[in-house]
Amino acid sequence: MRILLVTICVLLALAVVVVGIHLWNQLQLRRGVLFDRQDLFHSSDAFHVVSALKLKPGQELLEGVGRYVKGVEQHGAEVIYAGKVAFPKPRKSRQMPDFEWDAFVVSQYATRDAWETAAVSANYIGLKSEFTRIWSLGMQRGATQNLVVSLVMLQKRIRHFLSGDPATYPFEPVEVPADRSRQAAAQSALLEQVVTENNAFSEDALVIINFQKFGDASQKRANSKYGDAMMSMLAEMGHGPVHLGRAVTLEDDVDFDQVAIVSYPGIEYFVEMVQSKFYTGIFGGKQLGDDLSSPTVPILQHL
C-alpha cells in the first residue's frame, strides 16, 4: 500500500512538473515568438475584439497599424496581437465586407460595455476614418477553456511521442502530374516570394485568424476529423490554438459561432504543409458553413 501511495505521489509530482514546463514554454512562445500579450488568466468579464484593417491607398503598413494600436490603447484597451495578412486572397467569408484585408488586431477590453462605449466615441469614429475600412468581431474568450485546450495539445504531443509513430514534419511533398508541372512551378515561385516578403517581419511564426460558422451534422463530423489531424500535427511542433472563444456579432448582423486563432511554426512550414501529401490528403475534410481564414505574421514587435 505504501509503495502504491509513493508511486502515485511520484506520478503526480511528475505530472505537475511536465505541465509546469509546458505552460512555461507556451508563455515563452507567446511572448517571444508570437508577440502575443495575452495573460494566462484574465477576468471572466474581459471582452476581446478582433479587428480587420484595410489601409488607405498609399498608407504604410506599420505606420497605419501602429496608429490603430495606439488609438485603441488610448481608449483603455490592451492590444494583445497584431498581424500582417501574409497571403493575397486568403479564404474569405461570405458574410464579411469584400476587402483584401491588410492586417488584424486583437484587443482586450475590461468589459463588453467598455468596448461599446469606446466604439461610439468620437475619437474611435475618427480613428476609423483614417482607414479604408475597420471591421470588428467580438470574442468571448474563457481563460479556463483556453488553458484546457493547451493541456489537450500537451496530451496529444505526449501521446505521439509515446506511440513511436513517425513525425509529420518534415513533410513529404505531393507528387505533381506532368501536365501540371508548369502551373505548379509558377505557384511555387509565388509562394517563395510570399515567404521572402513575410520573413522580413517574422520567420518563426504564422498566426491564422479564423472566424467560423459551423455546418450541418455531416460537415461537423468531417471538420472534426480534419481538425483533429491538424491539431495533432501542430502539437508535435509545440504550436496550436492560442485564442479560442465564442464569436460575438458587432457589425453587419453576421452569424459566426467561433473565433479560433492558431499558431504555426513559421510561414515556410505553412507553405511546405499546404504542398504536402499529408495536407492534401485531409484538406477535403475542412467543412464549415462559412468561414474566414487569414494567415498573418506577427508585427506588434515592430510597432
C-alpha positions as CSV (number, residue, x, y, z in Angstrom):
1,M,0.0,0.0,0.0
2,R,2.8,2.3,0.9
3,I,4.6,1.6,-2.4
4,L,1.4,2.4,-4.2
5,L,1.0,5.7,-2.4
6,V,4.6,6.6,-3.1
7,T,4.2,5.7,-6.8
8,I,1.0,7.9,-7.0
9,C,2.8,10.8,-5.4
10,V,5.8,10.5,-7.8
11,L,3.5,10.3,-10.8
12,L,1.5,13.4,-9.6
13,A,4.7,15.3,-9.0
14,L,6.0,14.3,-12.4
15,A,2.7,15.5,-14.0
16,V,2.9,18.8,-12.2
17,V,6.5,19.3,-13.5
18,V,5.5,18.4,-17.0
19,V,2.5,20.7,-17.0
20,G,4.6,23.5,-15.5
21,I,7.3,23.1,-18.1
22,H,4.6,23.1,-20.9
23,L,3.0,26.3,-19.6
24,W,6.3,28.0,-19.3
25,N,7.3,27.0,-22.8
26,Q,3.9,28.2,-24.1
27,L,4.4,31.6,-22.3
28,Q,7.9,31.9,-23.9
29,L,6.4,31.1,-27.3
30,R,3.6,33.6,-26.9
31,R,5.8,36.4,-25.7
32,G,8.9,35.9,-27.7
33,V,7.8,34.4,-30.9
34,L,4.1,35.2,-31.5
35,F,4.5,38.6,-29.7
36,D,1.1,37.9,-28.2
37,R,0.5,39.7,-24.9
38,Q,-2.4,37.6,-23.6
39,D,-2.1,36.6,-19.9
40,L,-2.8,33.0,-19.0
41,F,-5.5,34.1,-16.6
42,H,-7.8,37.1,-17.1
43,S,-11.2,38.3,-15.8
44,S,-14.3,36.5,-17.0
45,D,-15.6,39.9,-17.8
46,A,-12.9,40.6,-20.3
47,F,-14.1,41.1,-23.8
48,H,-11.9,40.6,-26.9
49,V,-12.3,42.3,-30.2
50,V,-10.7,41.1,-33.4
51,S,-10.5,43.9,-36.0
52,A,-9.7,43.6,-39.7
53,L,-7.9,46.6,-41.1
54,K,-7.9,47.8,-44.7
55,L,-5.4,50.6,-45.2
56,K,-6.0,53.6,-47.4
57,P,-4.1,53.7,-50.7
58,G,-0.5,54.8,-50.0
59,Q,-0.8,54.2,-46.3
60,E,2.3,52.4,-45.0
61,L,1.6,49.1,-43.2
62,L,3.5,49.6,-39.9
63,E,2.6,53.2,-39.6
64,G,-1.1,52.5,-40.2
65,V,-1.4,49.5,-37.9
66,G,0.7,51.4,-35.3
67,R,-1.7,54.3,-35.4
68,Y,-4.7,52.0,-34.9
69,V,-2.9,50.2,-32.0
70,K,-2.1,53.5,-30.3
71,G,-5.7,54.7,-30.8
72,V,-7.2,51.6,-29.3
73,E,-4.9,51.7,-26.3
74,Q,-5.9,55.3,-25.7
75,H,-9.5,54.0,-25.3
76,G,-8.3,51.8,-22.4
77,A,-8.0,48.5,-24.3
78,E,-4.9,46.3,-24.2
79,V,-3.7,45.2,-27.7
80,I,-3.0,41.5,-27.5
81,Y,-1.8,40.7,-31.0
82,A,-1.3,42.5,-34.3
83,G,-0.5,40.6,-37.6
84,K,0.1,41.4,-41.2
85,V,-2.0,39.3,-43.7
86,A,0.6,37.1,-45.3
87,F,-1.1,35.7,-48.4
88,P,-3.0,37.5,-51.1
89,K,-6.6,36.4,-51.5
90,P,-7.0,34.2,-48.3
91,R,-10.1,32.2,-47.6
92,K,-12.9,34.8,-47.3
93,S,-16.3,34.8,-45.6
94,R,-19.5,35.4,-47.5
95,Q,-20.8,37.4,-44.6
96,M,-18.0,40.0,-44.3
97,P,-17.3,43.1,-46.4
98,D,-15.4,42.1,-49.6
99,F,-11.9,43.6,-48.9
100,E,-8.4,42.3,-49.2
101,W,-7.6,43.0,-45.6
102,D,-4.1,44.2,-44.7
103,A,-3.9,43.3,-41.0
104,F,-5.7,42.0,-38.0
105,V,-5.5,43.4,-34.4
106,V,-6.8,41.6,-31.3
107,S,-7.7,43.9,-28.4
108,Q,-8.9,43.1,-24.9
109,Y,-11.4,45.4,-23.1
110,A,-12.2,45.3,-19.4
111,T,-15.8,44.5,-20.3
112,R,-18.1,44.5,-23.3
113,D,-19.6,47.7,-22.0
114,A,-16.2,49.2,-22.2
115,W,-16.0,48.2,-25.9
116,E,-19.5,49.5,-26.6
117,T,-18.6,52.9,-25.1
118,A,-15.3,53.1,-27.0
119,A,-16.9,52.1,-30.3
120,V,-19.3,55.0,-30.4
121,S,-16.9,57.6,-29.1
122,A,-15.9,60.5,-31.3
123,N,-12.2,59.5,-31.0
124,Y,-12.8,56.0,-32.2
125,I,-15.0,57.1,-35.1
126,G,-12.3,59.5,-36.1
127,L,-9.7,56.7,-35.9
128,K,-11.8,54.5,-38.2
129,S,-12.0,57.3,-40.7
130,E,-8.2,57.2,-41.1
131,F,-8.6,53.8,-42.8
132,T,-10.5,52.5,-45.8
133,R,-12.4,50.1,-43.5
134,I,-12.2,48.7,-40.0
135,W,-14.4,45.7,-39.4
136,S,-14.7,44.0,-36.0
137,L,-15.9,40.8,-34.5
138,G,-16.2,40.1,-30.7
139,M,-14.8,37.1,-29.0
140,Q,-15.9,35.8,-25.6
141,R,-12.6,34.2,-24.5
142,G,-12.6,32.0,-21.5
143,A,-9.3,31.7,-19.7
144,T,-10.1,28.3,-18.3
145,Q,-11.2,26.9,-21.6
146,N,-8.0,28.1,-23.3
147,L,-5.9,26.6,-20.5
148,V,-7.7,23.2,-21.1
149,V,-7.1,23.5,-24.8
150,S,-3.4,24.0,-24.2
151,L,-3.3,20.9,-21.9
152,V,-5.1,18.9,-24.6
153,M,-2.4,19.9,-27.0
154,L,0.2,18.7,-24.5
155,Q,-1.6,15.4,-24.2
156,K,-1.5,15.0,-27.9
157,R,2.2,15.7,-28.0
158,I,2.9,13.2,-25.3
159,R,0.7,10.5,-26.9
160,H,2.5,11.0,-30.2
161,F,5.9,10.7,-28.5
162,L,5.0,7.5,-26.7
163,S,3.3,6.0,-29.7
164,G,6.6,5.8,-31.7
165,D,4.7,7.0,-34.8
166,P,6.8,8.8,-37.4
167,A,6.7,12.6,-37.2
168,T,4.5,14.5,-39.6
169,Y,7.3,17.0,-40.3
170,P,9.4,17.2,-42.4
171,F,6.5,16.9,-44.9
172,E,6.5,14.7,-47.9
173,P,5.8,16.9,-50.9
174,V,2.8,16.0,-53.0
175,E,3.5,14.5,-56.4
176,V,2.7,16.9,-59.3
177,P,1.4,15.3,-62.6
178,A,3.5,16.1,-65.6
179,D,0.6,18.1,-67.3
180,R,0.5,20.4,-64.3
181,S,4.2,20.9,-63.8
182,R,4.3,24.4,-65.3
183,Q,1.4,25.6,-63.2
184,A,2.9,24.0,-60.1
185,A,6.2,25.8,-60.7
186,A,4.5,29.1,-61.1
187,Q,2.6,28.5,-57.8
188,S,5.9,27.6,-56.0
189,A,7.6,30.7,-57.3
190,L,4.7,32.8,-56.0
191,L,4.8,31.1,-52.6
192,E,8.6,31.6,-52.4
193,Q,8.0,35.3,-53.0
194,V,5.4,35.4,-50.2
195,V,7.8,33.6,-47.8
196,T,10.6,36.1,-48.6
197,E,8.3,39.1,-48.1
198,N,6.9,37.9,-44.8
199,N,10.0,36.5,-43.3
200,A,11.2,40.1,-43.1
201,F,8.6,40.6,-40.4
202,S,8.7,37.2,-38.7
203,E,10.5,33.9,-39.7
204,D,9.3,31.7,-36.8
205,A,5.6,32.3,-36.5
206,L,2.5,32.3,-38.6
207,V,-0.9,33.0,-36.9
208,I,-4.1,32.2,-38.6
209,I,-7.2,34.2,-37.7
210,N,-10.4,32.0,-38.2
211,F,-14.0,33.2,-38.0
212,Q,-16.1,30.1,-38.1
213,K,-19.7,29.3,-38.8
214,F,-20.3,25.6,-38.1
215,G,-22.0,23.5,-40.8
216,D,-24.6,20.7,-40.6
217,A,-24.1,17.4,-38.8
218,S,-22.2,15.8,-41.7
219,Q,-20.0,18.8,-42.1
220,K,-19.3,18.9,-38.4
221,R,-18.1,15.2,-38.4
222,A,-15.8,15.8,-41.4
223,N,-14.4,19.0,-39.9
224,S,-13.8,17.3,-36.6
225,K,-11.6,14.7,-38.2
226,Y,-9.8,17.4,-40.2
227,G,-9.3,19.5,-37.1
228,D,-8.0,16.5,-35.0
229,A,-5.4,15.7,-37.7
230,M,-4.3,19.3,-37.8
231,M,-4.1,19.7,-34.1
232,S,-2.1,16.5,-33.7
233,M,0.3,17.9,-36.4
234,L,0.7,21.2,-34.6
235,A,1.1,19.5,-31.2
236,E,4.2,17.8,-32.5
237,M,5.7,21.2,-33.0
238,G,4.5,22.8,-29.8
239,H,2.1,25.1,-31.6
240,G,-1.7,25.2,-31.9
241,P,-4.7,27.3,-30.7
242,V,-3.7,30.4,-28.8
243,H,-7.1,32.0,-28.6
244,L,-10.5,30.2,-28.8
245,G,-13.8,31.8,-28.0
246,R,-17.4,32.3,-28.8
247,A,-18.0,34.8,-31.6
248,V,-20.0,37.9,-30.8
249,T,-21.5,39.9,-33.6
250,L,-20.6,43.6,-33.5
251,E,-21.2,44.6,-37.2
252,D,-23.4,43.7,-40.2
253,D,-25.6,41.2,-38.3
254,V,-23.1,38.4,-39.2
255,D,-23.6,34.9,-37.8
256,F,-20.3,33.2,-36.7
257,D,-20.1,30.6,-34.0
258,Q,-16.4,30.7,-33.0
259,V,-13.2,32.6,-33.3
260,A,-10.1,30.4,-33.4
261,I,-6.6,31.9,-33.6
262,V,-4.0,29.3,-34.2
263,S,-0.2,29.4,-34.3
264,Y,2.2,27.6,-36.8
265,P,6.0,27.5,-36.6
266,G,6.6,30.0,-39.4
267,I,5.5,30.7,-42.9
268,E,7.9,28.3,-44.6
269,Y,6.5,25.5,-42.5
270,F,3.0,26.5,-43.6
271,V,3.9,26.7,-47.3
272,E,5.5,23.2,-47.1
273,M,2.5,21.9,-45.3
274,V,-0.1,23.1,-48.0
275,Q,2.0,21.4,-50.7
276,S,2.4,18.1,-48.8
277,K,0.8,14.7,-49.1
278,F,-0.4,15.0,-45.5
279,Y,-2.4,18.2,-46.0
280,T,-3.8,17.5,-49.5
281,G,-5.0,14.1,-48.0
282,I,-7.0,15.8,-45.3
283,F,-8.0,19.2,-46.7
284,G,-11.3,17.9,-48.1
285,G,-12.4,17.4,-44.5
286,K,-12.4,21.1,-43.8
287,Q,-16.1,21.7,-44.0
288,L,-17.8,24.7,-42.4
289,G,-21.0,26.6,-43.1
290,D,-18.9,29.8,-43.6
291,D,-15.5,31.0,-42.5
292,L,-12.8,33.5,-42.9
293,S,-9.2,32.1,-42.6
294,S,-6.4,34.7,-42.8
295,P,-2.8,33.7,-42.2
296,T,-0.9,36.5,-40.6
297,V,2.7,37.2,-39.4
298,P,3.3,39.0,-36.1
299,I,4.2,42.7,-36.4
300,L,3.4,44.0,-32.9
301,Q,7.2,43.8,-32.1
302,H,7.8,46.3,-35.0
303,L,5.3,48.9,-33.9
